[in-house]
Amino acid sequence: MDVANNTTSPERSPEGAGGPGLAEVTLGYQLLTSLLLGTLILCAVSGNACVIAAIALERSLQTVANYLIGSLAVTDLMVSVLVLPMAALYQVLNKWTLGQVTCDIFISLDVLCCTSSILHLCAIALDRYWAITDPIDYVNKRTPRRAAVLISLTWLIGFLISIPPMLGWRTPEDRSNPDACTISKDHGYTIYSTFGAFYIPLLLMLVLYGRIFKAARFRIRKTVKKAEKKKIADTCLTLSPATLQKKSNGEPGKGWRRTVEPRTGACVNGAVRQGEDGAALEIIEVQRCNSSSKTHLPLPSEACGSPPPPTFERRNEKNTEAKRRMALSRERKTVKTLGIIMGTFILCWLPFFIVALVLPFCDNYVPLLVGSQLFGYTPGNFK
C-alpha cells in the first residue's frame, strides 16, 4: 500500500522557502530501479498466477480454505498488474507523468488492493481459528458461501478506506504539485486509513493466532494424556484368592460382592480388565468351584498375578514416550509455523505503516530513504 510517500526520491533539489522539489535522477539510478522493480513485478505475477492456476486446475485443492488463499492470490495479482507498473514508472522517472485523473485511479487501486490483501490474511486467520476451536460444528458451517461472505467483506472494507479521498477527504496541498501523485495527507484520513488497513487487522490477527496456538497446544497435550490413560487401562488389578463372595440370599448365581485387594500388573491373560476410570472391574471368565455361601472363583490362569514380562512393559513405556516426543514435536512445529506467519507479516508491513502514520504529521523530519516508494511496495506481494 503506497501511503503518502510517493513524492520522495533519492534526491531533492532545494527551492528556497517554497519547499523541496523533485530533482532529476541519474541514468544509473533509473537502470538499477527498473531492474529491481521489473524483477519484483515478474516474480509477483508469476508466483500468484501459479497459485491461482493450481487451485483452479487441481480438484483436490478446491476447498473452502484454499478459496480464501486463491482470492488472496487474485488480490496480489491485481496489485502486481494494475498498481506496480504505474508505481515503477513513477519511481524510475521520479515524477508523475500520467495526469491527475490517472493519479486518483492509481491511488484508489493501490489502497483498495493492498487493504483487501491484508484483510484476506485476517479472513484466513479467522477461518483457521474456527476450524481448530470448533472442528465438529465448523465442518458443516465451512461452506463456499461463508468464504464468499468473508471475501466480500475484505473488498467492502477496502472500498470504504480507498474511496473517501476521491470524495473530497484530502488537503488542498495534495494536488498542488502536478509532478507528484500522493494519497491524502489529511490527518483524520491518515489515522482512519492506517488503522483500518493495518493496525486493527494486526491486532485481530495477534489475538486469533494466539488463541489458535493455545487451542492447538491443548489438543496436542490432550492426545498425550489419552495415550497415558490407555497405558493405565491396559493394566489390571490382581485379586486375592477370596476375592469374590456370593450373596447368601438364597438365589444361587445372582449377585456378587467384590472385596478387592488391588495389585497393579499387566493384563496378560485378559481375565480381569480395569476400566479407564480405575473403578470398574469386568470378570471375563470365572468358574464356580462349589455351592457354599462363600465361593472361591479361581482365574483362568495365574498369569495376571505374576509380574508382567519385561519386554511387554518396556514396549508399553517406549510407545508412550514416543507419543510424548511426537506431541512435543508437533507443538514446536505449531509455534514455528505461527511465528513465521506473524513474524513475516509484521516485518513486512509494520515499518511501512509506521512511516505512513507519522509522515503526514512530520513530513520534514522523515529521512528520504524511509519514505521511498520502493520501500512501500516490496512487502505486499511476498506474503
GITA-V34877 format. One line per field, one symbol per residue. ss: DSSP state (2 for helix, 1 for strand, 0 for the rest). phi: phi as a letter, one per 40 degrees, with the letter a starting at -180 (. if undefined). Layout:
# GITA-V34877
ss=???
phi=???
This chain:
# GITA-V34877
ss=00000000000110022200110000222222222222222222222222222222202220022222222222222222222222222222200000022222222222222222222222222222222220222222200222222222222222222202222000022220000000000022222222222222222222222222222222222222222222222011100000011100000000011100000111000001110000001110000000000000000000222000022222222222222222222222222222222222222222222222222000222000000022222022200
phi=.cbfbcccacbbbcbgcchcbcbcbccccccccccccccdccccccccccccccccccccccbcccccccccccccccccccbccccccccccgacbbgccccccdcccdcccccccccccccccccccccccbccccdcccbdcccccccccccccdcccccdccchcaccccbcbccbbbcdcdcccccdcccccbccdcccccccccccccccccccccccccccccccccbbccbcdbcbbcccbgbcgbgbbbbbbcbcaccccgcbbccccgbcbbccabbccabccbbcbccdacccccccddccccccccccccccccccccccccccccccccccccccbcdcccccccdccadcbcdccccccdcccdccbbc
